[in-house]
Amino acid sequence: PQLPHGHMALPSFWKVVEDSLQQSGAQLRAFCQAFETVTPSPGTQALTPAEERKVLSLVSKHGPDKLYQVTSNTSGSRELDLTLLRGQIVALLQSSDTKGNTSRWLVDAGGPRGFVPAAKLRPY
């Protein structure tokens, strides 16, 4: 069977593939942004006893002014990124990554340490 783009020269074919991937990526980003605006942001949620102990440990290690709450689920896509759930409490270790990028913050999640998008954190 003949593919619909089988007649195209290879560079043109790859351009079509790249364009459709970029379009799909843009649609996915728009969907994610729409989803995040529709989802209500967490109020200060009640913590389980285990989370409470973790928060107390973070406070004693880092101080109350360093605590942040995750405003929406994060899925670590790059090396050293953390995957966290909305409402989790973390302590800020550094407000930039190793390359000085201030949109990724280094945090202590009460055990694992790693990077989180700064836009998904708010002071606790």
MIDOVO-885986 format. One record per residue (C-alpha): x, y, z; residue in three letters. Coordinates in steps of 0.02 Angstrom, whole numbers, padded with zeros to 5 digits, always signed. Each point is the difference from the previous one (the first is absolute). Example, Ala and Ser with C-alpha at 12.3 -4.5 7.8 and 13.67 -1.06 7.14 Angstrom:
2
+00615-00225+00390ALA;+00069+00172-00033SER;
***
This chain:
124
+00000+00000+00000PRO;+00058+00175-00044GLN;+00020+00122+00146LEU;-00086+00169-00024PRO;+00167+00092+00012HIS;+00099-00136-00092GLY;+00025+00109-00153HIS;+00085+00142+00099MET;+00186+00030+00005ALA;+00074-00046+00169LEU;+00035+00179+00060PRO;-00180+00051-00041SER;-00067-00155+00088PHE;+00099+00038+00159TRP;-00062+00181-00007LYS;-00182-00064-00002VAL;+00038-00117+00147VAL;+00086+00140+00098GLU;-00143+00123-00033ASP;-00133-00123+00058SER;+00101-00041+00157LEU;+00019+00185+00040GLN;-00186+00027-00026GLN;-00041-00148+00115SER;+00122+00068+00130GLY;-00082+00171-00005ALA;-00174-00079+00019GLN;+00061-00103+00148LEU;+00075+00154+00086ARG;-00162+00097-00027ALA;-00099-00145+00072PHE;+00114-00011+00152CYS;-00015+00188+00031GLN;-00190-00007-00017ALA;-00007-00150+00118PHE;+00106+00089+00131GLU;-00109+00157-00004THR;-00160-00102+00017VAL;+00066-00108+00142THR;-00026+00093+00163PRO;+00162+00043+00087SER;+00021-00090+00165PRO;-00043+00095+00156GLY;+00107-00046+00147THR;-00046-00182-00001GLN;-00008-00104+00158ALA;+00159-00101+00017LEU;+00010-00182+00047THR;+00101-00039+00158PRO;+00144-00064-00109ALA;+00000+00160-00105GLU;-00011+00103+00160GLU;+00156-00086+00068ARG;+00087+00032-00166LYS;-00048+00186+00006VAL;+00063+00014+00180LEU;+00163-00081-00053SER;+00017+00121-00148LEU;-00037+00148+00116VAL;+00132-00055+00125SER;+00128-00028-00138LYS;-00034+00151-00110HIS;-00111+00122+00096GLY;-00184+00046-00031PRO;+00040+00137-00126ASP;+00072-00130-00121LYS;-00159-00105-00013LEU;-00098-00005-00163TYR;-00155-00093-00055GLN;-00012-00084-00170VAL;-00145+00083-00094THR;-00023-00136-00133SER;+00068-00174-00035ASN;+00175+00001-00072THR;+00075-00141-00101SER;+00188+00005-00003GLY;+00046-00009-00184SER;+00185+00043+00015ARG;+00137-00080+00102GLU;-00008+00052+00184LEU;-00179+00065-00018ASP;-00123-00054+00135LEU;-00173-00070-00032THR;-00114+00078+00133LEU;-00185+00007+00035LEU;-00103+00158+00019ARG;-00007+00053+00182GLY;+00168-00077+00050GLN;+00112+00107+00111ILE;+00183+00023-00047VAL;+00145+00106+00065ALA;+00092+00117-00117LEU;+00187-00035-00007LEU;+00047+00111-00147GLN;-00104+00113-00114SER;+00090-00056-00159SER;+00071-00156-00079ASP;+00184-00043-00025THR;+00006+00106-00159LYS;-00075+00153+00087GLY;-00173-00026-00078ASN;-00121+00082+00124THR;-00155-00086-00073SER;+00056-00165+00083ARG;+00026-00003+00189TRP;+00095-00127+00103LEU;-00111-00065+00140VAL;+00002-00128+00141ASP;-00159-00104-00006ALA;+00032-00076+00171GLY;+00125-00129-00063GLY;+00020+00013-00187PRO;+00080+00160-00063ARG;-00015+00064-00177GLY;-00064+00134-00116PHE;-00179+00063-00018VAL;-00070+00136-00115PRO;-00003+00160+00105ALA;-00170+00045-00076ALA;-00077-00152+00087LYS;+00054+00054+00175LEU;-00077+00129+00117ARG;+00052+00052+00176PRO;-00083-00112+00130TYR;
***
